[in-house]
Amino acid sequence: MIPWIKYISKLFFINVVFGCSYFFGQTSIDSLKHVLAADHSPRTNLDALGELIMAYMDSDLDSALFYCDQYNSLAIKLDDSDQIAKSYFYYTSIYGTGGNYQQLSTYAYPALEHFRSNEDAQGQIDILVILARMNGAKSEFEKAYSNYEEALQLAENNDYYDALVMINVGISNTKFLEQKLEEAETYLQKAVDIATTFPLKDSSEYLAKIYTNLGNVNSARTNDLEAIKYYKKSHNYYRKTNDKFGISLTAFNIGDVYNYNDMYDSAYKYFNITLDMGHELHNFEELYYAYLGFTELYERQNNYEKALEYQKLKFAYKDSIQIQKYDKAVVELEQQYNAEKKAAELASKEKEVALANQQKEKDQSTIKLLAIGGGVLAILSIALLFLYRRVSNANQVIKEQRNSIDQTLKQKEILLQEVHHRVKNNLQLIASLLNLQLMNLESSPAKRAIEESKSRVQAIALMHKGLYQDENYDAVNLPSYINELVDNLKTLSSSSLKSIDFKVNIESISLDIDKSVPIGLIISELISNSLKHAFVGLESGEINISITRDKDNLLLTYSDNGVGLPDNFNIEEQESLGYTIISALSDQLNGQLIFESLSPLKLLLRF
């Protein structure tokens, strides 16, 4: 495969389910979040959540998953089976886009069964196409074709022409994966026939993508002239729809074909189009590929000075791509700053209203004095009416300002909840990566080290999970956190033949993050150490954990009925990582660590 295929193949599998591609600006996203913060009806909130999920689907899967969780929770609260199934479809789409096929399967099949029972043909087609793409990516081609065949039958029976285009493109992609390039081209030609024969929502957008795929197939067959023909058709359709990303992509593909056929002037022309689009879109990735094209162009012409010049630019924009991905985070922070600024302005306005009320009281006192004169009764009545209206208007202003403040606070709570959710997801991802590493290790010491590291990461992830699930975002409910942590660590004991009984007694206590994380890690290290060493030669065992109030302090008590520690044990002289972590975390808590008994082990930590 020649080098430029690496770039064009990106488009080959992106958003072939045309009906599932949505594009939203930042303004639309902000307005949808405002709808949620305004606390509308549950149905209105479901609609806003659904649009937010689709808005983030192509660019930020963490945010899409965060709002999908909220959608699912609200659907369950309403006990609405249709909305629950729809949330499963959203989960399926998110995990399919992220390549998490295990989670995708968890939600896809229940959603498919629901759509079948409701005879929802479009819902069945959407799920079947996602399952087919998954099976194709896993090289389970027969399953993929079976999914596509069922979807094709539904689309033909209901005259869903858009779906017929989508399915034929999907089958072509699977044929491409099997390197059955002639068959792949046949299905794409079928998609062209449907898009040019039947009424579609936007046939130009479909044809642009289909012709790009036809170019890809012919490129893989090294049929360069046919590839250029199709890329140029696609390029013209993208210009017709003013899709600047599509214009840039097809221009790069055309330039690359010309370049590898030594037609340098034509290649230079199209690489310049990609460069212009990159500048117009302010997109570093498009600029990176433009400079990649120029680098290879000058290398083939043996103009190494120019090639080096563009190589430097290519690497500069490659580094900038990652920076561009964080622009959204900067925008979020700016919005938070503006919200706080608005809150300060509202507080200032409230002070002005308070001063106005004081002035009104003075005016009322003056009116009372004037009321003594019976001759001015009519004037007094008019004045009182005027003041009443001013007070009513001022009260209405105060009420509106308070509602605005409440909405701003709710937005900040949602943002903070989303931050903790993302941190938990990232830590779970790290734990999953460590789990994958375990599968490739044969060394027992290395496996134990990775397992211990995974337990520590999961201990911190559980704490963040507790923060975003509770309404108190700066403190952790200790009984819930420790019990869930212990349940998670019990899996270590289930891998052996020993029967270990865990007894946990935690008083109702809330701790901030700085204390919760060390406590969780200390308990995790102690349990791991007991499971590895305390019950050697024993068939069963017992581990006791309690946290109680001790005057102005808290007291952690940990014990097991195992073989215990050596009589000359001194934690400060231990070289093992586990006891080093326990000692360091105890110091971080300004705690007093006491080994009340070495055999059997009983440890006290007062902090």
C-alpha positions in Angstrom: 0.0 0.0 0.0 1.5 3.3 -1.0 1.9 5.9 1.8 -1.0 8.2 0.9 -3.5 5.4 1.5 -2.8 5.9 5.2 -4.7 9.3 5.0 -7.5 8.5 2.6 -8.4 5.3 4.6 -9.3 7.6 7.5 -12.4 8.7 5.6 -13.3 5.2 4.4 -14.7 4.2 7.8 -15.8 7.6 9.3 -19.5 8.2 9.6 -20.7 5.9 6.9 -23.9 5.9 8.9 -24.8 9.2 7.4 -28.0 9.6 9.4 -26.0 9.6 12.7 -23.7 12.5 11.8 -24.6 15.8 13.4 -22.6 19.0 13.5 -23.3 21.6 16.2 -21.6 24.9 16.8 -20.5 26.0 20.3 -23.4 28.4 20.5 -25.9 25.5 20.0 -24.1 23.4 22.7 -24.2 26.4 25.1 -27.9 26.9 24.5 -28.6 23.2 25.1 -26.8 23.3 28.4 -28.8 26.4 29.3 -32.0 24.4 28.7 -30.8 21.8 31.3 -29.8 24.4 33.8 -33.2 26.1 33.5 -34.8 22.9 34.9 -37.5 22.5 32.3 -39.9 19.5 32.1 -38.3 16.0 31.9 -39.3 15.6 28.3 -37.6 18.9 27.3 -34.5 17.8 29.2 -34.4 14.5 27.4 -34.6 16.2 24.0 -31.7 18.6 25.0 -29.6 15.7 26.4 -30.1 13.7 23.1 -29.0 16.7 21.1 -25.9 17.2 23.3 -25.0 13.5 22.9 -25.1 13.8 19.1 -23.3 17.1 19.2 -20.3 15.6 21.1 -20.3 12.3 19.3 -17.7 13.2 16.7 -15.4 15.3 18.8 -15.6 14.5 22.6 -16.7 11.0 23.5 -16.2 11.6 27.3 -18.8 14.4 27.2 -21.1 12.4 25.0 -20.9 9.5 27.5 -21.5 11.9 30.4 -24.8 13.3 29.0 -25.8 9.7 27.9 -25.5 8.7 31.6 -27.9 11.5 32.5 -30.3 10.6 29.6 -30.4 7.0 30.8 -30.9 8.0 34.5 -33.8 10.3 33.6 -35.4 7.7 31.3 -35.3 5.1 34.1 -36.7 7.6 36.5 -39.6 8.2 34.1 -40.0 4.4 33.7 -40.2 5.0 29.9 -39.1 1.8 28.0 -38.9 3.6 24.7 -36.5 6.3 26.1 -34.4 3.6 27.9 -34.0 1.8 24.5 -33.0 5.1 22.9 -30.4 5.6 25.6 -29.1 2.1 24.8 -28.8 3.2 21.1 -26.8 6.3 22.2 -24.5 4.1 24.3 -24.1 1.8 21.3 -23.2 4.7 19.0 -20.7 6.1 21.5 -18.9 2.9 22.2 -18.9 2.0 18.5 -17.2 5.3 17.6 -14.7 4.7 20.4 -14.0 1.1 19.3 -15.1 -0.4 22.7 -16.8 -3.5 21.2 -17.5 -5.2 24.5 -19.5 -2.3 25.9 -21.1 -1.8 22.5 -22.5 -5.4 22.6 -23.8 -4.9 26.1 -26.2 -2.2 24.9 -26.8 -3.0 21.3 -28.6 -6.3 21.7 -31.2 -5.1 24.3 -31.9 -2.1 22.1 -32.3 -4.3 19.0 -34.8 -6.5 20.8 -36.8 -3.5 22.0 -36.9 -2.1 18.4 -38.0 -5.5 17.1 -40.8 -5.8 19.6 -42.0 -2.3 18.7 -41.6 -3.0 14.9 -39.4 0.1 14.7 -37.6 -0.5 11.4 -35.4 2.5 11.5 -34.2 1.7 15.0 -33.4 -1.9 13.9 -31.5 -0.7 10.9 -29.3 1.7 12.9 -28.4 -0.9 15.5 -27.8 -3.6 12.8 -25.4 -1.3 10.8 -23.4 -0.5 13.9 -23.1 -4.3 14.8 -22.1 -5.0 11.2 -19.3 -2.4 11.4 -18.1 -3.9 14.7 -18.0 -7.4 13.2 -16.2 -6.2 10.1 -13.6 -4.4 12.2 -13.1 -7.7 14.2 -12.7 -9.6 10.9 -15.9 -11.6 11.6 -17.1 -11.0 8.1 -19.9 -13.6 7.9 -21.6 -12.0 11.0 -21.2 -8.6 9.4 -22.8 -9.7 6.2 -25.6 -11.3 8.1 -26.3 -8.0 10.0 -26.2 -6.0 6.7 -28.6 -8.5 5.0 -31.2 -8.1 7.7 -30.9 -4.3 7.6 -31.1 -4.4 3.8 -34.3 -6.3 3.9 -35.9 -3.9 6.3 -34.8 -0.9 4.2 -36.1 -2.4 1.0 -39.5 -3.3 2.6 -40.0 0.3 3.9 -38.5 2.2 0.9 -35.8 3.8 3.2 -33.5 5.0 0.4 -31.1 6.8 2.7 -30.6 3.6 4.6 -30.1 1.6 1.4 -27.2 4.0 0.5 -25.8 3.6 4.0 -26.0 -0.2 4.0 -24.4 -0.6 0.5 -21.5 1.7 1.5 -21.1 -0.4 4.7 -21.0 -3.7 2.8 -18.4 -2.1 0.5 -16.3 -1.2 3.5 -16.4 -4.8 4.7 -15.4 -6.1 1.2 -12.5 -3.6 1.3 -11.3 -5.0 4.6 -11.3 -8.5 3.0 -9.3 -7.0 0.1 -12.2 -7.9 -2.2 -11.8 -4.7 -4.1 -13.9 -5.4 -7.2 -16.9 -6.4 -5.0 -16.3 -3.3 -2.9 -16.5 -1.2 -6.0 -19.7 -3.0 -7.1 -21.5 -2.1 -3.9 -20.4 1.5 -4.1 -21.8 1.7 -7.7 -25.1 0.4 -6.3 -25.0 3.2 -3.7 -24.4 5.8 -6.6 -27.4 4.4 -8.5 -29.7 4.7 -5.5 -28.4 8.2 -4.6 -29.0 9.5 -8.2 -32.3 7.7 -8.8 -34.4 8.1 -5.6 -35.2 11.2 -3.5 -32.8 11.5 -0.6 -32.4 14.1 2.1 -29.2 15.4 0.6 -27.9 13.3 -2.3 -24.9 15.7 -2.9 -23.4 14.9 0.6 -23.9 11.2 0.0 -22.3 11.2 -3.5 -19.3 13.2 -2.2 -18.6 10.5 0.4 -19.3 7.6 -2.0 -17.0 8.9 -4.7 -14.3 9.4 -2.2 -14.7 5.7 -1.3 -14.6 4.8 -5.0 -11.3 6.7 -5.2 -10.0 4.8 -2.2 -10.9 1.4 -3.7 -9.3 2.2 -7.1 -6.2 3.6 -5.3 -5.8 0.3 -3.4 -6.0 -1.4 -6.8 -3.3 1.0 -8.1 -5.7 2.1 -10.8 -4.6 5.7 -10.4 -6.5 7.3 -13.4 -9.8 5.9 -12.1 -9.0 7.0 -8.6 -8.3 10.6 -9.8 -11.6 10.6 -11.7 -13.6 9.6 -8.6 -11.7 11.9 -6.3 -12.4 14.9 -8.6 -16.1 14.0 -8.7 -16.1 13.9 -4.9 -14.1 17.2 -4.8 -16.7 18.9 -7.0 -19.6 17.7 -4.7 -17.8 18.9 -1.6 -17.4 22.3 -3.3 -21.1 22.3 -4.2 -22.0 21.7 -0.5 -19.2 24.0 0.7 -17.8 21.2 2.9 -14.3 22.6 3.4 -13.0 19.6 5.3 -14.1 17.4 2.3 -12.5 19.8 -0.2 -9.3 19.7 1.8 -9.3 15.9 2.0 -10.0 15.1 -1.6 -7.5 17.8 -2.7 -4.8 16.0 -0.7 -5.8 12.6 -2.2 -5.7 14.0 -5.8 -2.3 15.6 -5.1 -0.9 12.4 -3.7 -1.9 10.4 -6.7 -0.4 13.0 -9.0 2.8 13.1 -6.9 3.4 9.3 -7.0 2.9 9.4 -10.7 5.6 12.1 -11.1 3.0 14.8 -12.2 4.5 17.4 -9.8 2.8 20.6 -11.1 -0.7 19.1 -10.6 0.3 17.7 -7.2 1.6 21.1 -6.2 -1.7 22.7 -7.2 -3.9 20.4 -5.1 -1.6 20.4 -2.0 -2.0 24.2 -2.1 -5.8 23.7 -2.0 -5.4 21.6 1.2 -3.1 24.3 2.6 -5.6 27.1 1.8 -8.5 25.1 3.4 -6.3 24.5 6.5 -5.7 28.2 7.0 -9.4 29.0 6.3 -10.6 26.4 8.8 -7.8 27.3 11.3 -7.3 23.5 11.5 -3.8 22.2 12.4 -4.5 18.7 11.1 -5.3 19.9 7.6 -2.1 22.1 7.6 -0.1 19.1 8.8 -1.2 17.0 5.8 -0.6 19.8 3.4 3.0 20.1 4.6 3.3 16.3 4.5 2.3 16.4 0.8 4.9 19.2 0.1 7.6 17.2 1.9 7.0 14.1 -0.2 6.7 16.1 -3.3 10.1 17.7 -2.9 11.7 14.5 -1.8 10.6 12.8 -5.0 12.2 15.7 -6.9 15.4 15.4 -4.9 15.0 18.9 -3.7 16.1 18.1 -0.1 16.5 21.7 1.0 12.8 22.4 0.3 11.8 19.0 1.6 13.5 19.7 4.9 11.8 23.1 5.1 8.4 21.5 4.8 9.4 18.7 7.1 10.0 21.2 9.9 6.6 22.8 9.3 4.9 19.4 9.2 6.4 18.5 12.7 5.5 21.9 14.1 1.8 21.4 13.1 1.8 17.8 14.3 2.7 19.1 17.8 0.1 21.8 17.4 -2.7 19.3 16.7 -2.7 18.2 20.3 -2.7 21.8 21.5 -5.8 22.5 19.3 -7.6 19.6 21.0 -7.4 21.5 24.3 -9.0 24.7 22.9 -12.4 23.5 24.0 -11.1 23.1 27.6 -9.9 26.7 27.4 -13.3 27.8 26.1 -15.0 26.0 29.0 -12.7 27.9 31.5 -13.5 31.2 29.8 -17.2 30.5 30.1 -16.8 29.7 33.8 -14.9 33.0 34.3 -17.7 34.8 32.5 -20.3 33.1 34.7 -18.5 34.2 37.8 -18.2 37.7 36.5 -21.9 37.8 35.7 -22.7 36.6 39.3 -20.5 39.5 40.6 -22.4 41.9 38.4 -25.7 40.5 39.7 -24.6 41.0 43.3 -23.7 44.6 42.5 -27.1 45.1 41.0 -28.7 43.7 44.2 -26.9 46.2 46.2 -28.2 49.0 44.0 -31.7 47.6 44.4 -31.2 47.6 48.2 -30.1 51.3 48.1 -33.1 52.0 46.0 -35.4 50.4 48.6 -33.8 52.5 51.3 -34.5 55.6 49.3 -38.1 54.3 48.8 -38.5 54.1 52.6 -37.4 57.7 53.0 -39.9 58.7 50.3 -42.6 56.8 52.1 -41.7 58.7 55.4 -42.0 62.0 53.5 -45.4 60.9 52.1 -46.6 60.1 55.7 -45.7 63.6 56.8 -47.5 65.1 53.8 -50.5 62.9 54.6 -51.1 65.0 57.7 -52.4 67.7 55.5 -55.9 66.6 54.6 -56.0 69.0 51.7 -53.4 66.9 49.7 -55.2 63.5 50.0 -55.7 63.1 46.3 -52.0 63.9 45.5 -50.9 61.4 48.3 -53.0 58.7 46.7 -51.4 59.2 43.3 -47.9 59.1 44.9 -48.6 55.9 46.8 -49.8 54.2 43.6 -46.7 55.3 41.8 -44.4 54.0 44.6 -46.3 50.7 44.7 -45.6 50.2 41.0 -41.9 51.0 41.5 -41.6 48.5 44.4 -43.4 45.8 42.3 -41.1 46.4 39.4 -38.0 46.2 41.7 -39.3 43.0 43.3 -39.7 41.5 39.8 -36.2 42.5 38.9 -34.8 40.9 42.1 -36.8 37.7 41.4 -35.5 37.5 37.8 -31.9 38.1 39.0 -32.2 35.4 41.6 -33.5 32.9 39.0 -30.5 33.8 36.8 -28.1 33.2 39.7 -29.7 29.9 40.4 -29.3 28.8 36.8 -25.6 29.9 36.8 -24.9 27.9 40.0 -26.6 24.8 38.5 -24.5 25.1 35.3 -21.3 25.2 37.5 -22.5 22.1 39.4 -23.0 20.3 36.1 -19.6 21.3 34.9 -17.9 20.2 38.2 -19.8 16.9 38.0 -18.6 16.4 34.4 -15.0 17.1 35.5 -15.1 14.3 38.2 -16.8 12.0 35.7 -14.0 12.5 33.2 -11.3 12.0 35.8 -12.9 8.7 36.8 -13.2 7.6 33.2 -9.5 8.5 32.5 -8.4 6.5 35.7 -10.6 3.6 34.6 -8.9 3.7 31.2 -5.5 3.6 32.9 -6.7 0.6 34.9 -7.9 -1.1 31.7 -4.5 -0.5 30.0 -2.7 -2.0 33.0 -5.1 -5.0 32.7 -4.1 -5.4 29.1 -0.5 -5.3 30.1 -1.1 -8.1 32.5 -2.3 -10.3 29.7 1.2 -10.0 28.0 3.3 -10.6 31.1 4.6 -14.0 32.1 6.8 -12.9 35.1 4.9 -13.4 38.4 6.7 -10.4 40.2 5.9 -8.1 37.3 2.2 -9.3 37.3 1.9 -8.6 41.0 3.4 -5.1 40.5 0.9 -4.3 37.8 -2.0 -5.7 39.8 -1.0 -3.5 42.8 -0.7 -0.5 40.6 -4.2 -1.2 39.1 -5.7 -1.5 42.6 -4.2 2.0 43.5 -5.6 3.6 40.4 -9.0 2.0 40.9 -9.0 3.3 44.6 -8.6 6.9 43.3 -11.2 6.3 40.5 -13.8 5.2 43.0 -13.3 8.4 45.0 -14.0 10.5 42.0 -17.0 8.3 41.1 -18.4 9.1 44.6 -17.9 12.8 44.1 -19.9 13.0 40.9 -22.7 10.7 42.0 -23.3 12.6 45.2 -24.6 16.1 45.3 -21.7 17.2 47.6 -18.9 17.7 45.1 -16.1 18.5 47.5 -16.5 15.7 50.1 -16.6 11.9 49.9 -19.1 9.7 51.8 -16.7 7.5 53.6 -18.9 4.4 54.3 -20.0 4.2 50.7 -16.4 4.8 49.4 -14.7 2.2 51.7 -17.4 -0.5 51.2 -17.2 -0.1 47.4 -13.4 -0.2 47.6 -13.4 -3.4 49.7 -15.9 -5.0 47.3 -13.6 -4.2 44.4 -10.6 -5.7 46.2 -12.5 -8.9 47.2 -11.9 -10.0 43.6 -8.2 -10.5 44.6 -9.2 -13.2 47.1 -11.7 -14.8 44.8 -8.8 -15.9 42.5 -7.5 -18.3 45.2 -9.0 -21.3 46.9 -9.1 -19.5 50.3 -12.3 -18.2 51.9 -11.7 -14.7 53.2 -14.4 -13.0 55.3 -14.4 -9.2 55.2 -16.0 -7.3 58.1 -16.3 -3.6 57.6 -17.7 -1.0 60.1 -17.5 2.6 59.0 -19.2 5.4 60.9 -21.2 8.0 58.9 -18.4 10.4 58.0 -17.7 12.7 55.1 -14.1 13.6 54.2 -12.5 16.0 51.7 -10.5 14.7 48.7 -7.1 15.3 50.4 -7.9 12.8 53.2 -10.1 10.4 51.3 -7.5 9.4 48.7 -4.7 8.5 51.3 -7.2 6.6 53.5 -8.4 4.6 50.4 -4.9 3.8 49.3 -3.8 2.8 52.8 -6.7 0.3 53.1 -6.0 -0.9 49.6 -2.3 -1.6 50.4 -3.2 -3.3 53.7 -5.8 -5.6 52.1 -3.4 -6.5 49.2 -0.6 -7.3 51.7 -2.9 -9.5 53.8 -4.2 -11.4 50.7 -0.6 -12.1 49.6 1.1 -12.9 52.8 -1.2 -13.3 55.9 -3.0 -16.5 55.0 -0.2 -18.6 53.7 -0.8 -22.2 54.7 -4.4 -21.4 55.9 -7.7 -22.4 54.2 -9.7 -19.4 55.4 -9.2 -16.1 57.1 -10.9 -12.9 58.3 -10.1 -9.2 57.7 -11.6 -6.5 59.9 -11.7 -2.8 59.0 -13.3 0.0 61.0 -13.2 3.8 61.1 -14.7 5.5 64.2 -14.6 9.0 65.8 -12.1 9.4 68.6 -12.8 12.7 70.2 -11.5 15.3 67.7 -9.8 12.7 65.6 -10.7 9.6 63.5 -9.4 6.1 64.2 -8.7 3.6 61.5 -8.4 0.0 62.9 -7.2 -2.8 60.6 -6.6 -6.4 61.6 -6.5 -10.0 60.2 -6.2 -13.4 61.8 -3.4 -14.5 59.6 0.2 -15.6 60.3 1.2 -12.1 61.4 4.5 -10.1 61.0 7.9 -11.0 62.4 8.7 -10.0 66.0 11.4 -7.7 64.9 9.2 -5.9 62.4 9.8 -2.1 62.0 7.9 -0.3 59.3 10.6 2.4 59.0 13.2 -0.3 58.0 11.0 -2.0 55.4 12.0 -1.8 51.8 8.7 -3.0 50.2 6.8 -0.5 48.2 3.5 -1.3 50.0 4.7 -0.4 53.5 6.6 2.6 52.1 3.3 3.9 50.7 1.5 3.2 53.9 4.1 5.1 56.0 4.3 8.0 53.5 0.4 8.4 53.4 0.2 8.2 57.2 2.6 11.2 57.3 0.5 13.0 54.7 -2.5 12.7 57.0 -0.4 13.9 60.0 -1.5 10.5 61.5 0.0 8.3 64.3 0.6 4.8 63.1 0.6 2.1 65.8 1.1 -1.7 65.4 -0.9 -2.9 68.5 -0.2 -6.5 67.6 2.2 -8.1 65.1 0.8 -11.7 65.3 -2.0 -11.7 64.5 -1.8 -8.3 62.8 -3.7 -5.3 64.4 -2.9 -1.8 63.2 -4.2 1.6 64.4 -4.0 4.9 62.5 -5.2 8.0 64.4 -5.5 11.1 62.3 
